[in-house]
Amino acid sequence: MKPSLFHSWLNVLRAFPSIAIGAAIVLVFAVLAAFAPWLAPVDPIQVHSNAVLVPPSSQFLLGTDGNGMDLLSRIIYGARYAFGIAVPAVLLSVVIGLPIGLWAGYRGGWIDEVLLRSMDLLRVFPSIILALTIVAATGQSLFNVILVIGLLDAPIFARVVRSEILALRGGVLMESARAIGNSTGRMLFVHLLPNSMSGALTQISVRMAWAIRVSATLAFVGVGIQQPTPEWGAMIRQGAEYMVTGEWWVALFPGLALVTLIFGLNLAADGIQDWMGRRRTQR
């Protein structure tokens, strides 16, 4: 009897606990982001003028920041900005990089060289430095941050998909497809694309972690999203100013949230990569 989809996934999670642990961490933050208005104790930008830099207490579980805003509420809403940047940025990278890698790997020759060298231009400079420069020049908006991160990450997906296509292009699958007269479009989107997605899928989680880290870095250095927006990088930047005077909670709690989500995404990515590798060896 063929196992159900639920039992198949359950077996995968048992065999690769890193996927289960990583997915559980990401799911917790996703729930915080989705239900932030109901889970946050107060408005994240509400100022409590009589409770500035209050340490964790029964009234403010994680304390307040230098503006008198509740840290717990701001961290919960910060999950929205983390996913709100990472998800569309990675989708943009896939939309740009996947067709470029697909076409470059299929055609080869000078087309492959031109497309890949064009992608390499985005990877010549350190990504953080280039992101800082572009965002500083174009403006500190959420749209610009997403656009810059998406463009900088597109070469990753282009190269991953291209390498898969190069391995498939000369195989029996493509020879059979050509022999029965399949069109170029059918060979690309029916035969090659579905069989070249495994590498890109393993990259999604780790690139989401990278996007969250870059957006937080931009906010921390004063170029990305800024106060009073409840963004973790901006909160850490503000909290760093108070570390020397003993108000440790202002930077510590958003920093822990950032590190935990990135850890969960990377852990899930490692597990998915191991799972994909085992599936390939079993074919």
PyMOL commands that set and color helices and strands:
alter all, ss='L'
color gray80, all
select helices_A, chain A and resi 5-15+17-34+36-39+71-107+109-121+127-138+142-169+172-179+184-195+197-220+232-240+243-245+249-282
alter helices_A, ss='H'
color red, helices_A
deselect
rebuild
show_as cartoon
